[in-house]
């Protein structure tokens, strides 16, 4: 038996309208995700710049601090004490 399905222009327009609505929702969702992704990349970029700045500061400090300590070492006099011998403790 052959099914006798008749499709009217109204049915086609109805299905096209539903499809168009779903497509608009997908486009809107993709656009929203794209803006969220752009915001995330912007924040990551800011974090990377801040990290690079602090890495540069740490590098400069690792070079400058030993130079300062080396230059100041001859002027620093630390008191030295001789360890007490076993005889003097008794």
PDB file of N, CA, C and O in Angstrom:
ATOM      1  N   UNK A   1       0.834  -1.181   0.000  1.00  0.00           N
ATOM      2  CA  UNK A   1       0.000   0.000   0.000  1.00  0.00           C
ATOM      3  C   UNK A   1       0.873   1.237   0.000  1.00  0.00           C
ATOM      4  O   UNK A   1       1.847   1.330   0.747  1.00  0.00           O
ATOM      5  N   UNK A   2       0.534   2.126  -0.795  1.00  0.00           N
ATOM      6  CA  UNK A   2       1.283   3.376  -0.873  1.00  0.00           C
ATOM      7  C   UNK A   2       0.651   4.392   0.065  1.00  0.00           C
ATOM      8  O   UNK A   2      -0.564   4.590   0.072  1.00  0.00           O
ATOM      9  N   UNK A   3       1.512   5.035   0.861  1.00  0.00           N
ATOM     10  CA  UNK A   3       1.002   6.088   1.741  1.00  0.00           C
ATOM     11  C   UNK A   3       0.735   7.325   0.906  1.00  0.00           C
ATOM     12  O   UNK A   3       1.527   7.695   0.039  1.00  0.00           O
ATOM     13  N   UNK A   4      -0.342   7.927   1.169  1.00  0.00           N
ATOM     14  CA  UNK A   4      -0.700   9.105   0.413  1.00  0.00           C
ATOM     15  C   UNK A   4      -0.450  10.324   1.293  1.00  0.00           C
ATOM     16  O   UNK A   4      -1.341  10.781   2.010  1.00  0.00           O
ATOM     17  N   UNK A   5       0.771  10.842   1.228  1.00  0.00           N
ATOM     18  CA  UNK A   5       1.135  12.016   2.023  1.00  0.00           C
ATOM     19  C   UNK A   5       1.086  13.231   1.123  1.00  0.00           C
ATOM     20  O   UNK A   5       1.780  13.305   0.109  1.00  0.00           O
ATOM     21  N   UNK A   6       0.297  14.132   1.492  1.00  0.00           N
ATOM     22  CA  UNK A   6       0.263  15.381   0.759  1.00  0.00           C
ATOM     23  C   UNK A   6       0.859  16.468   1.636  1.00  0.00           C
ATOM     24  O   UNK A   6       0.465  16.642   2.789  1.00  0.00           O
ATOM     25  N   UNK A   7       1.787  17.176   1.090  1.00  0.00           N
ATOM     26  CA  UNK A   7       2.452  18.253   1.812  1.00  0.00           C
ATOM     27  C   UNK A   7       2.023  19.565   1.176  1.00  0.00           C
ATOM     28  O   UNK A   7       2.190  19.789  -0.023  1.00  0.00           O
ATOM     29  N   UNK A   8       1.476  20.408   2.006  1.00  0.00           N
ATOM     30  CA  UNK A   8       1.018  21.690   1.478  1.00  0.00           C
ATOM     31  C   UNK A   8       2.118  22.734   1.606  1.00  0.00           C
ATOM     32  O   UNK A   8       3.100  22.549   2.325  1.00  0.00           O
ATOM     33  N   UNK A   9       1.928  23.810   0.906  1.00  0.00           N
ATOM     34  CA  UNK A   9       2.877  24.914   1.013  1.00  0.00           C
ATOM     35  C   UNK A   9       2.903  25.461   2.433  1.00  0.00           C
ATOM     36  O   UNK A   9       3.951  25.913   2.894  1.00  0.00           O
ATOM     37  N   UNK A  10       1.810  25.432   3.112  1.00  0.00           N
ATOM     38  CA  UNK A  10       1.745  25.885   4.503  1.00  0.00           C
ATOM     39  C   UNK A  10       2.615  25.026   5.400  1.00  0.00           C
ATOM     40  O   UNK A  10       3.287  25.542   6.294  1.00  0.00           O
ATOM     41  N   UNK A  11       2.610  23.691   5.167  1.00  0.00           N
ATOM     42  CA  UNK A  11       3.462  22.796   5.958  1.00  0.00           C
ATOM     43  C   UNK A  11       4.944  23.114   5.715  1.00  0.00           C
ATOM     44  O   UNK A  11       5.749  23.144   6.646  1.00  0.00           O
ATOM     45  N   UNK A  12       5.275  23.347   4.472  1.00  0.00           N
ATOM     46  CA  UNK A  12       6.669  23.657   4.133  1.00  0.00           C
ATOM     47  C   UNK A  12       7.082  24.974   4.782  1.00  0.00           C
ATOM     48  O   UNK A  12       8.162  25.069   5.366  1.00  0.00           O
ATOM     49  N   UNK A  13       6.231  25.982   4.681  1.00  0.00           N
ATOM     50  CA  UNK A  13       6.545  27.276   5.299  1.00  0.00           C
ATOM     51  C   UNK A  13       6.648  27.168   6.815  1.00  0.00           C
ATOM     52  O   UNK A  13       7.483  27.828   7.432  1.00  0.00           O
ATOM     53  N   UNK A  14       5.806  26.342   7.410  1.00  0.00           N
ATOM     54  CA  UNK A  14       5.855  26.142   8.858  1.00  0.00           C
ATOM     55  C   UNK A  14       7.188  25.504   9.253  1.00  0.00           C
ATOM     56  O   UNK A  14       7.839  25.952  10.197  1.00  0.00           O
ATOM     57  N   UNK A  15       7.593  24.455   8.526  1.00  0.00           N
ATOM     58  CA  UNK A  15       8.863  23.786   8.837  1.00  0.00           C
ATOM     59  C   UNK A  15      10.051  24.718   8.571  1.00  0.00           C
ATOM     60  O   UNK A  15      11.022  24.715   9.328  1.00  0.00           O
ATOM     61  N   UNK A  16       9.978  25.503   7.515  1.00  0.00           N
ATOM     62  CA  UNK A  16      11.048  26.469   7.238  1.00  0.00           C
ATOM     63  C   UNK A  16      11.133  27.522   8.337  1.00  0.00           C
ATOM     64  O   UNK A  16      12.229  27.932   8.718  1.00  0.00           O
ATOM     65  N   UNK A  17       9.993  27.959   8.843  1.00  0.00           N
ATOM     66  CA  UNK A  17       9.985  28.930   9.935  1.00  0.00           C
ATOM     67  C   UNK A  17      10.600  28.352  11.197  1.00  0.00           C
ATOM     68  O   UNK A  17      11.356  29.031  11.892  1.00  0.00           O
ATOM     69  N   UNK A  18      10.273  27.083  11.497  1.00  0.00           N
ATOM     70  CA  UNK A  18      10.860  26.434  12.674  1.00  0.00           C
ATOM     71  C   UNK A  18      12.366  26.285  12.501  1.00  0.00           C
ATOM     72  O   UNK A  18      13.135  26.509  13.436  1.00  0.00           O
ATOM     73  N   UNK A  19      12.776  25.902  11.292  1.00  0.00           N
ATOM     74  CA  UNK A  19      14.200  25.745  11.004  1.00  0.00           C
ATOM     75  C   UNK A  19      14.926  27.087  11.095  1.00  0.00           C
ATOM     76  O   UNK A  19      16.047  27.162  11.600  1.00  0.00           O
ATOM     77  N   UNK A  20      14.287  28.133  10.608  1.00  0.00           N
ATOM     78  CA  UNK A  20      14.874  29.468  10.676  1.00  0.00           C
ATOM     79  C   UNK A  20      15.030  29.920  12.134  1.00  0.00           C
ATOM     80  O   UNK A  20      16.036  30.537  12.485  1.00  0.00           O
ATOM     81  N   UNK A  21      14.052  29.619  12.971  1.00  0.00           N
ATOM     82  CA  UNK A  21      14.142  29.959  14.387  1.00  0.00           C
ATOM     83  C   UNK A  21      15.279  29.238  15.077  1.00  0.00           C
ATOM     84  O   UNK A  21      16.006  29.825  15.878  1.00  0.00           O
ATOM     85  N   UNK A  22      15.432  27.950  14.759  1.00  0.00           N
ATOM     86  CA  UNK A  22      16.528  27.179  15.346  1.00  0.00           C
ATOM     87  C   UNK A  22      17.878  27.705  14.863  1.00  0.00           C
ATOM     88  O   UNK A  22      18.831  27.783  15.639  1.00  0.00           O
ATOM     89  N   UNK A  23      17.959  28.064  13.589  1.00  0.00           N
ATOM     90  CA  UNK A  23      19.195  28.594  13.046  1.00  0.00           C
ATOM     91  C   UNK A  23      19.554  29.937  13.682  1.00  0.00           C
ATOM     92  O   UNK A  23      20.724  30.198  13.959  1.00  0.00           O
ATOM     93  N   UNK A  24      18.564  30.782  13.913  1.00  0.00           N
ATOM     94  CA  UNK A  24      18.809  32.060  14.596  1.00  0.00           C
ATOM     95  C   UNK A  24      19.321  31.831  16.010  1.00  0.00           C
ATOM     96  O   UNK A  24      20.201  32.556  16.475  1.00  0.00           O
ATOM     97  N   UNK A  25      18.776  30.824  16.701  1.00  0.00           N
ATOM     98  CA  UNK A  25      19.228  30.511  18.055  1.00  0.00           C
ATOM     99  C   UNK A  25      20.674  30.030  18.042  1.00  0.00           C
ATOM    100  O   UNK A  25      21.462  30.406  18.909  1.00  0.00           O
ATOM    101  N   UNK A  26      21.024  29.204  17.065  1.00  0.00           N
ATOM    102  CA  UNK A  26      22.397  28.704  16.964  1.00  0.00           C
ATOM    103  C   UNK A  26      23.354  29.858  16.653  1.00  0.00           C
ATOM    104  O   UNK A  26      24.430  29.944  17.246  1.00  0.00           O
ATOM    105  N   UNK A  27      22.978  30.730  15.744  1.00  0.00           N
ATOM    106  CA  UNK A  27      23.823  31.879  15.396  1.00  0.00           C
ATOM    107  C   UNK A  27      24.017  32.781  16.611  1.00  0.00           C
ATOM    108  O   UNK A  27      25.122  33.262  16.862  1.00  0.00           O
ATOM    109  N   UNK A  28      22.958  33.005  17.352  1.00  0.00           N
ATOM    110  CA  UNK A  28      23.055  33.828  18.560  1.00  0.00           C
ATOM    111  C   UNK A  28      23.972  33.175  19.590  1.00  0.00           C
ATOM    112  O   UNK A  28      24.780  33.851  20.227  1.00  0.00           O
ATOM    113  N   UNK A  29      23.844  31.868  19.750  1.00  0.00           N
ATOM    114  CA  UNK A  29      24.681  31.143  20.710  1.00  0.00           C
ATOM    115  C   UNK A  29      26.149  31.193  20.300  1.00  0.00           C
ATOM    116  O   UNK A  29      27.023  31.401  21.141  1.00  0.00           O
ATOM    117  N   UNK A  30      26.420  31.005  19.018  1.00  0.00           N
ATOM    118  CA  UNK A  30      27.797  31.057  18.526  1.00  0.00           C
ATOM    119  C   UNK A  30      28.374  32.455  18.727  1.00  0.00           C
ATOM    120  O   UNK A  30      29.534  32.603  19.112  1.00  0.00           O
ATOM    121  N   UNK A  31      27.573  33.467  18.469  1.00  0.00           N
ATOM    122  CA  UNK A  31      28.031  34.844  18.653  1.00  0.00           C
ATOM    123  C   UNK A  31      28.355  35.114  20.119  1.00  0.00           C
ATOM    124  O   UNK A  31      29.350  35.767  20.432  1.00  0.00           O
ATOM    125  N   UNK A  32      27.517  34.614  21.005  1.00  0.00           N
ATOM    126  CA  UNK A  32      27.751  34.794  22.441  1.00  0.00           C
ATOM    127  C   UNK A  32      29.017  34.067  22.876  1.00  0.00           C
ATOM    128  O   UNK A  32      29.815  34.601  23.646  1.00  0.00           O
ATOM    129  N   UNK A  33      29.195  32.843  22.377  1.00  0.00           N
ATOM    130  CA  UNK A  33      30.406  32.074  22.729  1.00  0.00           C
ATOM    131  C   UNK A  33      31.649  32.754  22.178  1.00  0.00           C
ATOM    132  O   UNK A  33      32.700  32.750  22.818  1.00  0.00           O
ATOM    133  N   UNK A  34      31.531  33.336  20.994  1.00  0.00           N
ATOM    134  CA  UNK A  34      32.662  34.026  20.391  1.00  0.00           C
ATOM    135  C   UNK A  34      33.062  35.235  21.230  1.00  0.00           C
ATOM    136  O   UNK A  34      34.251  35.489  21.419  1.00  0.00           O
ATOM    137  N   UNK A  35      32.081  35.981  21.733  1.00  0.00           N
ATOM    138  CA  UNK A  35      32.407  37.144  22.570  1.00  0.00           C
ATOM    139  C   UNK A  35      32.984  36.697  23.912  1.00  0.00           C
ATOM    140  O   UNK A  35      33.881  37.347  24.448  1.00  0.00           O
ATOM    141  N   UNK A  36      32.473  35.586  24.459  1.00  0.00           N
ATOM    142  CA  UNK A  36      33.040  35.045  25.699  1.00  0.00           C
ATOM    143  C   UNK A  36      34.493  34.622  25.483  1.00  0.00           C
ATOM    144  O   UNK A  36      35.350  34.857  26.335  1.00  0.00           O
ATOM    145  N   UNK A  37      34.758  34.005  24.350  1.00  0.00           N
ATOM    146  CA  UNK A  37      36.113  33.563  24.035  1.00  0.00           C
ATOM    147  C   UNK A  37      37.045  34.755  23.856  1.00  0.00           C
ATOM    148  O   UNK A  37      38.191  34.723  24.305  1.00  0.00           O
ATOM    149  N   UNK A  38      36.558  35.802  23.203  1.00  0.00           N
ATOM    150  CA  UNK A  38      37.371  37.006  23.025  1.00  0.00           C
ATOM    151  C   UNK A  38      37.704  37.631  24.381  1.00  0.00           C
ATOM    152  O   UNK A  38      38.828  38.084  24.596  1.00  0.00           O
ATOM    153  N   UNK A  39      36.731  37.655  25.292  1.00  0.00           N
ATOM    154  CA  UNK A  39      36.968  38.192  26.636  1.00  0.00           C
ATOM    155  C   UNK A  39      37.985  37.334  27.388  1.00  0.00           C
ATOM    156  O   UNK A  39      38.846  37.863  28.092  1.00  0.00           O
ATOM    157  N   UNK A  40      37.889  36.014  27.241  1.00  0.00           N
ATOM    158  CA  UNK A  40      38.842  35.120  27.915  1.00  0.00           C
ATOM    159  C   UNK A  40      40.255  35.343  27.382  1.00  0.00           C
ATOM    160  O   UNK A  40      41.208  35.399  28.160  1.00  0.00           O
ATOM    161  N   UNK A  41      40.398  35.470  26.065  1.00  0.00           N
ATOM    162  CA  UNK A  41      41.721  35.718  25.496  1.00  0.00           C
ATOM    163  C   UNK A  41      42.272  37.068  25.926  1.00  0.00           C
ATOM    164  O   UNK A  41      43.479  37.216  26.114  1.00  0.00           O
ATOM    165  N   UNK A  42      41.402  38.045  26.083  1.00  0.00           N
ATOM    166  CA  UNK A  42      41.834  39.364  26.556  1.00  0.00           C
ATOM    167  C   UNK A  42      42.381  39.249  27.977  1.00  0.00           C
ATOM    168  O   UNK A  42      43.428  39.818  28.290  1.00  0.00           O
ATOM    169  N   UNK A  43      41.677  38.516  28.835  1.00  0.00           N
ATOM    170  CA  UNK A  43      42.136  38.346  30.213  1.00  0.00           C
ATOM    171  C   UNK A  43      43.434  37.550  30.268  1.00  0.00           C
ATOM    172  O   UNK A  43      44.321  37.874  31.057  1.00  0.00           O
ATOM    173  N   UNK A  44      43.557  36.521  29.445  1.00  0.00           N
ATOM    174  CA  UNK A  44      44.787  35.733  29.407  1.00  0.00           C
ATOM    175  C   UNK A  44      45.952  36.601  28.961  1.00  0.00           C
ATOM    176  O   UNK A  44      47.053  36.495  29.501  1.00  0.00           O
ATOM    177  N   UNK A  45      45.715  37.454  27.983  1.00  0.00           N
ATOM    178  CA  UNK A  45      46.758  38.353  27.495  1.00  0.00           C
ATOM    179  C   UNK A  45      47.223  39.295  28.603  1.00  0.00           C
ATOM    180  O   UNK A  45      48.421  39.538  28.754  1.00  0.00           O
ATOM    181  N   UNK A  46      46.278  39.823  29.375  1.00  0.00           N
ATOM    182  CA  UNK A  46      46.641  40.701  30.493  1.00  0.00           C
ATOM    183  C   UNK A  46      47.473  39.951  31.528  1.00  0.00           C
ATOM    184  O   UNK A  46      48.455  40.485  32.044  1.00  0.00           O
ATOM    185  N   UNK A  47      47.085  38.719  31.832  1.00  0.00           N
ATOM    186  CA  UNK A  47      47.838  37.911  32.794  1.00  0.00           C
ATOM    187  C   UNK A  47      49.244  37.611  32.283  1.00  0.00           C
ATOM    188  O   UNK A  47      50.204  37.652  33.052  1.00  0.00           O
ATOM    189  N   UNK A  48      49.370  37.314  31.001  1.00  0.00           N
ATOM    190  CA  UNK A  48      50.687  37.037  30.435  1.00  0.00           C
ATOM    191  C   UNK A  48      51.586  38.262  30.505  1.00  0.00           C
ATOM    192  O   UNK A  48      52.774  38.143  30.804  1.00  0.00           O
ATOM    193  N   UNK A  49      51.026  39.446  30.229  1.00  0.00           N
ATOM    194  CA  UNK A  49      51.822  40.672  30.315  1.00  0.00           C
ATOM    195  C   UNK A  49      52.272  40.922  31.753  1.00  0.00           C
ATOM    196  O   UNK A  49      53.420  41.295  31.991  1.00  0.00           O
ATOM    197  N   UNK A  50      51.365  40.716  32.711  1.00  0.00           N
ATOM    198  CA  UNK A  50      51.726  40.914  34.117  1.00  0.00           C
ATOM    199  C   UNK A  50      52.795  39.910  34.544  1.00  0.00           C
ATOM    200  O   UNK A  50      53.727  40.259  35.268  1.00  0.00           O
ATOM    201  N   UNK A  51      52.660  38.678  34.100  1.00  0.00           N
ATOM    202  CA  UNK A  51      53.641  37.651  34.434  1.00  0.00           C
ATOM    203  C   UNK A  51      55.002  37.994  33.834  1.00  0.00           C
ATOM    204  O   UNK A  51      56.032  37.818  34.486  1.00  0.00           O
ATOM    205  N   UNK A  52      55.009  38.479  32.608  1.00  0.00           N
ATOM    206  CA  UNK A  52      56.273  38.861  31.968  1.00  0.00           C
ATOM    207  C   UNK A  52      56.919  40.023  32.717  1.00  0.00           C
ATOM    208  O   UNK A  52      58.141  40.070  32.859  1.00  0.00           O
ATOM    209  N   UNK A  53      56.100  40.963  33.196  1.00  0.00           N
ATOM    210  CA  UNK A  53      56.639  42.100  33.947  1.00  0.00           C
ATOM    211  C   UNK A  53      57.297  41.614  35.234  1.00  0.00           C
ATOM    212  O   UNK A  53      58.414  42.020  35.552  1.00  0.00           O
ATOM    213  N   UNK A  54      56.608  40.744  35.975  1.00  0.00           N
ATOM    214  CA  UNK A  54      57.163  40.248  37.227  1.00  0.00           C
ATOM    215  C   UNK A  54      58.376  39.349  36.995  1.00  0.00           C
ATOM    216  O   UNK A  54      59.296  39.331  37.813  1.00  0.00           O
ATOM    217  N   UNK A  55      58.385  38.611  35.901  1.00  0.00           N
ATOM    218  CA  UNK A  55      59.561  37.795  35.576  1.00  0.00           C
ATOM    219  C   UNK A  55      60.752  38.697  35.288  1.00  0.00           C
ATOM    220  O   UNK A  55      61.875  38.383  35.683  1.00  0.00           O
ATOM    221  N   UNK A  56      60.524  39.806  34.608  1.00  0.00           N
ATOM    222  CA  UNK A  56      61.600  40.769  34.352  1.00  0.00           C
ATOM    223  C   UNK A  56      62.117  41.393  35.628  1.00  0.00           C
ATOM    224  O   UNK A  56      63.323  41.573  35.796  1.00  0.00           O
ATOM    225  N   UNK A  57      61.203  41.724  36.531  1.00  0.00           N
ATOM    226  CA  UNK A  57      61.606  42.295  37.820  1.00  0.00           C
ATOM    227  C   UNK A  57      62.425  41.280  38.614  1.00  0.00           C
ATOM    228  O   UNK A  57      63.438  41.631  39.219  1.00  0.00           O
ATOM    229  N   UNK A  58      61.983  40.019  38.608  1.00  0.00           N
ATOM    230  CA  UNK A  58      62.722  38.976  39.333  1.00  0.00           C
ATOM    231  C   UNK A  58      64.106  38.767  38.727  1.00  0.00           C
ATOM    232  O   UNK A  58      65.085  38.575  39.449  1.00  0.00           O
ATOM    233  N   UNK A  59      64.181  38.805  37.409  1.00  0.00           N
ATOM    234  CA  UNK A  59      65.482  38.645  36.746  1.00  0.00           C
ATOM    235  C   UNK A  59      66.417  39.799  37.111  1.00  0.00           C
ATOM    236  O   UNK A  59      67.585  39.581  37.433  1.00  0.00           O
ATOM    237  N   UNK A  60      65.900  41.020  37.060  1.00  0.00           N
ATOM    238  CA  UNK A  60      66.716  42.180  37.419  1.00  0.00           C
ATOM    239  C   UNK A  60      67.166  42.088  38.878  1.00  0.00           C
ATOM    240  O   UNK A  60      68.318  42.385  39.193  1.00  0.00           O
ATOM    241  N   UNK A  61      66.268  41.682  39.758  1.00  0.00           N
ATOM    242  CA  UNK A  61      66.627  41.548  41.178  1.00  0.00           C
ATOM    243  C   UNK A  61      67.678  40.468  41.376  1.00  0.00           C
ATOM    244  O   UNK A  61      68.568  40.620  42.213  1.00  0.00           O
ATOM    245  N   UNK A  62      67.589  39.371  40.611  1.00  0.00           N
ATOM    246  CA  UNK A  62      68.568  38.294  40.765  1.00  0.00           C
ATOM    247  C   UNK A  62      69.955  38.712  40.279  1.00  0.00           C
ATOM    248  O   UNK A  62      70.956  38.093  40.640  1.00  0.00           O
ATOM    249  N   UNK A  63      70.009  39.741  39.477  1.00  0.00           N
ATOM    250  CA  UNK A  63      71.311  40.258  39.029  1.00  0.00           C
ATOM    251  C   UNK A  63      71.801  41.367  39.956  1.00  0.00           C
ATOM    252  O   UNK A  63      72.982  41.404  40.303  1.00  0.00           O
ATOM    253  N   UNK A  64      70.915  42.262  40.357  1.00  0.00           N
ATOM    254  CA  UNK A  64      71.305  43.443  41.138  1.00  0.00           C
ATOM    255  C   UNK A  64      71.626  43.100  42.593  1.00  0.00           C
ATOM    256  O   UNK A  64      72.616  43.591  43.135  1.00  0.00           O
ATOM    257  N   UNK A  65      70.815  42.274  43.225  1.00  0.00           N
ATOM    258  CA  UNK A  65      71.019  41.970  44.652  1.00  0.00           C
ATOM    259  C   UNK A  65      72.383  41.331  44.905  1.00  0.00           C
ATOM    260  O   UNK A  65      73.070  41.766  45.829  1.00  0.00           O
ATOM    261  N   UNK A  66      72.818  40.328  44.144  1.00  0.00           N
ATOM    262  CA  UNK A  66      74.167  39.795  44.404  1.00  0.00           C
ATOM    263  C   UNK A  66      75.274  40.823  44.179  1.00  0.00           C
ATOM    264  O   UNK A  66      76.295  40.803  44.867  1.00  0.00           O
ATOM    265  N   UNK A  67      75.067  41.727  43.209  1.00  0.00           N
ATOM    266  CA  UNK A  67      76.075  42.773  42.987  1.00  0.00           C
ATOM    267  C   UNK A  67      76.153  43.695  44.200  1.00  0.00           C
ATOM    268  O   UNK A  67      77.248  44.079  44.612  1.00  0.00           O
ATOM    269  N   UNK A  68      75.019  44.051  44.768  1.00  0.00           N
ATOM    270  CA  UNK A  68      74.992  44.923  45.951  1.00  0.00           C
ATOM    271  C   UNK A  68      75.644  44.220  47.137  1.00  0.00           C
ATOM    272  O   UNK A  68      76.433  44.824  47.863  1.00  0.00           O
ATOM    273  N   UNK A  69      75.319  42.957  47.330  1.00  0.00           N
ATOM    274  CA  UNK A  69      75.896  42.209  48.457  1.00  0.00           C
ATOM    275  C   UNK A  69      77.404  42.072  48.273  1.00  0.00           C
ATOM    276  O   UNK A  69      78.158  42.220  49.234  1.00  0.00           O
ATOM    277  N   UNK A  70      77.846  41.793  47.064  1.00  0.00           N
ATOM    278  CA  UNK A  70      79.283  41.668  46.801  1.00  0.00           C
ATOM    279  C   UNK A  70      79.994  42.995  47.043  1.00  0.00           C
ATOM    280  O   UNK A  70      81.094  43.018  47.595  1.00  0.00           O
ATOM    281  N   UNK A  71      79.376  44.094  46.634  1.00  0.00           N
ATOM    282  CA  UNK A  71      79.993  45.407  46.830  1.00  0.00           C
ATOM    283  C   UNK A  71      80.004  45.793  48.307  1.00  0.00           C
ATOM    284  O   UNK A  71      80.944  46.444  48.762  1.00  0.00           O
ATOM    285  N   UNK A  72      78.990  45.409  49.054  1.00  0.00           N
ATOM    286  CA  UNK A  72      78.900  45.787  50.463  1.00  0.00           C
ATOM    287  C   UNK A  72      79.634  44.823  51.384  1.00  0.00           C
ATOM    288  O   UNK A  72      79.862  45.152  52.548  1.00  0.00           O
ATOM    289  N   UNK A  73      80.007  43.659  50.906  1.00  0.00           N
ATOM    290  CA  UNK A  73      80.625  42.630  51.754  1.00  0.00           C
ATOM    291  C   UNK A  73      81.899  43.101  52.446  1.00  0.00           C
ATOM    292  O   UNK A  73      82.065  42.810  53.630  1.00  0.00           O
ATOM    293  N   UNK A  74      82.794  43.799  51.791  1.00  0.00           N
ATOM    294  CA  UNK A  74      84.013  44.229  52.509  1.00  0.00           C
ATOM    295  C   UNK A  74      83.718  45.214  53.636  1.00  0.00           C
ATOM    296  O   UNK A  74      84.496  45.314  54.585  1.00  0.00           O
ATOM    297  N   UNK A  75      82.617  45.934  53.545  1.00  0.00           N
ATOM    298  CA  UNK A  75      82.297  46.916  54.577  1.00  0.00           C
ATOM    299  C   UNK A  75      81.516  46.313  55.732  1.00  0.00           C
ATOM    300  O   UNK A  75      81.378  46.931  56.787  1.00  0.00           O
ATOM    301  N   UNK A  76      81.008  45.114  55.530  1.00  0.00           N
ATOM    302  CA  UNK A  76      80.237  44.451  56.589  1.00  0.00           C
ATOM    303  C   UNK A  76      81.182  43.622  57.442  1.00  0.00           C
ATOM    304  O   UNK A  76      81.972  42.826  56.935  1.00  0.00           O
ATOM    305  N   UNK A  77      81.082  43.826  58.740  1.00  0.00           N
ATOM    306  CA  UNK A  77      81.925  43.062  59.654  1.00  0.00           C
ATOM    307  C   UNK A  77      81.003  42.303  60.587  1.00  0.00           C
ATOM    308  O   UNK A  77      80.284  42.890  61.396  1.00  0.00           O
ATOM    309  N   UNK A  78      81.038  41.023  60.461  1.00  0.00           N
ATOM    310  CA  UNK A  78      80.233  40.177  61.335  1.00  0.00           C
ATOM    311  C   UNK A  78      81.114  39.683  62.471  1.00  0.00           C
ATOM    312  O   UNK A  78      82.225  39.205  62.243  1.00  0.00           O
ATOM    313  N   UNK A  79      80.618  39.799  63.685  1.00  0.00           N
ATOM    314  CA  UNK A  79      81.438  39.307  64.805  1.00  0.00           C
ATOM    315  C   UNK A  79      81.574  37.787  64.715  1.00  0.00           C
ATOM    316  O   UNK A  79      80.615  37.052  64.479  1.00  0.00           O
ATOM    317  N   UNK A  80      82.782  37.375  64.911  1.00  0.00           N
ATOM    318  CA  UNK A  80      83.020  35.928  64.884  1.00  0.00           C
ATOM    319  C   UNK A  80      83.380  35.484  66.281  1.00  0.00           C
ATOM    320  O   UNK A  80      84.146  36.148  66.979  1.00  0.00           O
ATOM    321  N   UNK A  81      82.842  34.396  66.674  1.00  0.00           N
ATOM    322  CA  UNK A  81      83.163  33.837  67.991  1.00  0.00           C
ATOM    323  C   UNK A  81      83.752  32.471  67.768  1.00  0.00           C
ATOM    324  O   UNK A  81      83.358  31.722  66.875  1.00  0.00           O
ATOM    325  N   UNK A  82      84.698  32.181  68.603  1.00  0.00           N
ATOM    326  CA  UNK A  82      85.309  30.868  68.527  1.00  0.00           C
ATOM    327  C   UNK A  82      84.431  29.889  69.284  1.00  0.00           C
ATOM    328  O   UNK A  82      83.941  30.206  70.368  1.00  0.00           O
ATOM    329  N   UNK A  83      84.233  28.733  68.741  1.00  0.00           N
ATOM    330  CA  UNK A  83      83.422  27.756  69.477  1.00  0.00           C
ATOM    331  C   UNK A  83      84.135  27.360  70.761  1.00  0.00           C
ATOM    332  O   UNK A  83      85.349  27.161  70.783  1.00  0.00           O
ATOM    333  N   UNK A  84      83.369  27.254  71.808  1.00  0.00           N
ATOM    334  CA  UNK A  84      83.938  26.920  73.119  1.00  0.00           C
ATOM    335  C   UNK A  84      84.448  25.494  73.071  1.00  0.00           C
ATOM    336  O   UNK A  84      83.807  24.587  72.538  1.00  0.00           O
ATOM    337  N   UNK A  85      85.614  25.336  73.643  1.00  0.00           N
ATOM    338  CA  UNK A  85      86.198  23.987  73.658  1.00  0.00           C
ATOM    339  C   UNK A  85      85.551  23.189  74.786  1.00  0.00           C
ATOM    340  O   UNK A  85      84.894  23.753  75.660  1.00  0.00           O
ATOM    341  N   UNK A  86      85.734  21.935  74.758  1.00  0.00           N
ATOM    342  CA  UNK A  86      85.134  21.050  75.746  1.00  0.00           C
ATOM    343  C   UNK A  86      85.726  21.320  77.142  1.00  0.00           C
ATOM    344  O   UNK A  86      85.035  21.141  78.145  1.00  0.00           O
ATOM    345  N   UNK A  87      86.999  21.750  77.213  1.00  0.00           N
ATOM    346  CA  UNK A  87      87.639  22.000  78.493  1.00  0.00           C
ATOM    347  C   UNK A  87      87.079  23.252  79.160  1.00  0.00           C
ATOM    348  O   UNK A  87      86.935  23.290  80.382  1.00  0.00           O
ATOM    349  N   UNK A  88      86.759  24.283  78.362  1.00  0.00           N
ATOM    350  CA  UNK A  88      86.309  25.524  78.973  1.00  0.00           C
ATOM    351  C   UNK A  88      84.840  25.417  79.421  1.00  0.00           C
ATOM    352  O   UNK A  88      84.385  26.239  80.216  1.00  0.00           O
ATOM    353  N   UNK A  89      84.130  24.467  78.947  1.00  0.00           N
ATOM    354  CA  UNK A  89      82.716  24.308  79.351  1.00  0.00           C
ATOM    355  C   UNK A  89      82.590  23.684  80.736  1.00  0.00           C
ATOM    356  O   UNK A  89      81.548  23.810  81.378  1.00  0.00           O
ATOM    357  N   UNK A  90      83.620  23.027  81.191  1.00  0.00           N
ATOM    358  CA  UNK A  90      83.509  22.337  82.487  1.00  0.00           C
ATOM    359  C   UNK A  90      83.849  23.199  83.624  1.00  0.00           C
ATOM    360  O   UNK A  90      83.801  22.756  84.772  1.00  0.00           O
TER     361      UNK A  90
END
